[in-house]
Amino acid sequence: MFKLAGQLASDCIVLGDFQLCTLLLMNDAQYPWFILVPRREDATEIFQLSVADRSLLMEESCLLAEKLKDAFAADKMNIAALGNVVSQLHVHHVVRYRKDHAWPAPVWGKSPAVSYTPELLNERIGKLRAVLTNGFTFAESCP
């Protein structure tokens, strides 16, 4: 049975589900930073997914990246599946701006996370609600 890794659960806000993946928001207000987690038990690498799941992961990732780029007017989308700290398979989708704090370096470890204020959290999720209208179900607990 699938269970979200503890570190992801503590660092993120669960937003909802695509067909394959759960969508999380990293609780770091410095960047619009989203994470897709395929709901497959014990998956740590993309190649461990079935061919059908790999294809679905790519579709969901591309759809999310396109919607995020438009909704947040990104200069660049950083998409990565590292897993060095949390081994559970997850794919980061970070909206980047040439003027953000970490540019052009990766966001990891650049500065301590800044938790969302309720206002900024509602604004970020509102932008997401406006663009994720098909194939995604927001969690009941999502603000």
BELFEN-V994452 format. One line per field, one symbol per residue. psi: psi as a letter, one per 20 degrees, with the letter a starting at -180 (. if undefined). burial: b if it has 16 or more other C-alpha atoms within 10 Angstrom, else e. Layout:
BEGIN
psi->???
burial->???
END
This chain:
BEGIN
psi->ppppqggghhirpphapaggqppqopmoihqooqppopmppjpiqhiiqrgghgghggghgggggggggghjlqhqpppqnfjhgohppqoqoppqqhjrhipjrqhpjgqqqoqqqhghghgghghghhhnhpjppqqhip.
burial->eeebeeebeeebbbbbbbebbbbbbbbebbbbbbbbbbbbeebbebeebeeebbebbeebbeebbebbbebeebeebebebeeeeeebbbbbbbbbbeeeebeeeebeeeeeeeeeeeeebeebbeebeeebeeebbbeeeee
END
